Amino acid sequence: MYCKVVYDVPLDRDFDYAVPAELEDKIIPGVRVTAPFGRVLTGGMVTAVSEICTAPQNVKLKEIASVVDKRPLFGSDLFPLMRFMKAHWGGPIGQILFALVPPQPYFKLDTAPTSVHIDIKTPSYSLTPSQENALKTVRSFPAYEFHPVLLNGPAYTGKTETVLRLAGEVLAGYGQALITVPDIVAARQFIAEAEARFGADNVFCWHSRMLLSKKKKYFSAVSNGLPCVVISTRSGALLPFKNLRLAAVLDEGDDNYKQEENKPYYHLRDLLFFRAKTHGAVLLFASATPSAELLKMVQEGRVLELPFVQPVPGHAFVPQIKLTDKKSEKSRFLSDFLLEQLAENIRRKETSLLILNRRGYSNAYYCLNCGAYAKCKKCGAILARENTPEHGDRLVCKKCGHTETLQQQCPQCQNLIFKSRGGGTQKIVTELTKFFPKAHLLRLDSDTLKTKSGQGFEALSALKSGRADIIVGTRLASGALRGAKVTLAAVLDAELELDGPDFRASEKYGQMLFALRGHLSGVPDGRLIIQAADKDAYDYSPLLQGDYAAAAQTELALRESFLYPPFVHLIKVLVKAKETAVLNAETARIKRLAAPFVLETLGPVWCAKKTDVLKKQYLLFKAAEDRWLELLAELDSFVPAKKAAVKVSADPYDFY
């Protein structure tokens, strides 16, 4: 008897082994084993079993040393899910499988409890007509049928409450439910609410920073089919559900749902489409700002949209929205109007939130007279200043790769004097200290969230308690406003939000503004201030009217006219090398390989930081629906030169 085994290594292949007679009844696809790999025994997974040896006749096969599992940990959908992920995002099959099933050193499968106590506490307040309609519609679906549904409406219209009630019904029927949130911060905020409703023993919180002991407990419980409600980040979609009846994605438009930092790559939305369909489960998307991709699915009839119109009682306020010039007599970063409003909020002892999504290594080049940014003459994006040994001091467009000199003329005031502006949230905190020396100031960004004792977690707590005067954060702060006591929010640099290399920049900017508007509609006297040097760079009229659908339709029309997702597929290929000649040669080779499959090629775009040892540039390939999987398969199997490295990302969200 023979079997094929894969390992958690970046090799996209399996390996043949002989099976000793004493292990033949234990070897089945999906179980983990230990086997000789190189000079050591290594944990792997069996992918196939056969009575016929497929290895060359002159090769003596090594034998399986031991079997770790009594049965497969994941279930019958393990290999179909692996094939789906590989076809849509690429990557070695071993790394995909071991993202779904933990490697041997982590843990073995425990026996799940034979009985559970379920006591669901449902709030007694009356529901809105939109909530009643959504509950009635979902309850009418036949059991074990896949139904994707979008719960679409502004903040405070009861979408989350509807999801929780449906999850409670699944739990009461001894099924499994999954509710995903964009990040760990949101998961930690949401878990207490879920535990109070469903009981702590029936709620599992799953994210990357969990203790290993809890991961073992929850993985085993889910794999054994224990009734539960899982509150998770995107990685929860990879759990081995046995009886998944409901999957829900809160704040569907958030870009944290795309995994492209580490392999395997995937997008939660598409992954849950596959998993919910496999399990015959209801798939809910709850969002005030749905993505363009999901809205296109709604237009095509692939997703049922249920509108949420009526606000829940006590949350029907209309926030004040003010667009101000960035230029100020007192500060280079804060308008006079914003400084007045901050002072007023401090007098009221209310919390203010300032958002600046500044990229630390992209120095914007701006006019000293009016504050307008230097823009690319080819595509209109903001130019970033770079100084490299190869190219010297120049301006670079991170969207199309166009370069220009430092000699610029302001298109608004014709001024010839420009200056670089770097820094971010930390610089704003320093600036605020000059005007409000006694105020309690906090930062909320990825740097301050790296440690539990960091300022970021204090800022998160202050959002809920209102104990800080001013919190300065990046865009992630706008996603942590659930239950926050913030009455004033301000976006400091609209142009930098809009003109990055990402074609989704305007969509993300709009989603952030509508999220802030939604939060402020839940508090009396909520105020939103937007600082912009060019007030015509974005159409703010839908925001003023609270009409996200109008903003989304404009975005979809622009995407279609310029051939961007969801109307085509985009594949990004990042090439790295120490030598410029090697980098350019590999880039040219990849362009030739992709040429038969693509509608258009963008780049190469230089994207290395000053501190990077390797030189980097990326290509963007646009491909039609009927060719993109072929293109991805070709690029996924591409073997770079020894002195180069290549990373392939399907429908990328990261452009830096």
Secondary structure, 3 states (H helix, E strand, C coil): CEEEEEECCCCCCCEEEECCHHHCCCCCCCCEEEEEECCEEEEEEEEEEECCCCCCCCCCCCECCEECCCCCCCCCCHHHHHHHHHHHHCCCHHHHHHHHCCCCCCCCCCCCCCCCCCCCCCCCCCCCHHHHHHHHHHHCCCCCCCEEEEEECCCCCCHHHHHHHHHHHHHHCCCEEEEECCCHHHHHHHHHHHHHHHCHHHEEEECCCCCHHHHHHHHHHHHCCCCEEEEECHHHHHCCCCCEEEEEEECCCCHHHEECCCCCCEEHHHHHHHHHHHHCCEEEEEECCCCHHHHHHHHCCCCEEEECCCCCCCCCCCCEEEEECCCCCCCCCCCHHHHHHHHHHHHHCCEEEEECCCCCCCEEEEECCCCCECECCCCCCEEEEEEECCCEEEEEECCCCCEECCCCCCCCCCCCCEEEECCCHHHHHHHHHHHCCCCCEEEECCCCCCCCCCHHHHHHHHHHHCCCCEEEECHHHHHHCCCCCEEEEEECCHHHHHCCCCCCHHHHHHHHHHHHHHHHCCCCCCEEEEECCCCCCCCCHHHHHCCHHHHHHHHHHHHHHCCCCCCCEEEEEEEEECCHHHHHHHHHHHHHHHHHHCCEEEEEEECCCCCCCCEEEEEEEEECCCCHHHHHHHHHCCCCCCCEEEEEEECCCCCC
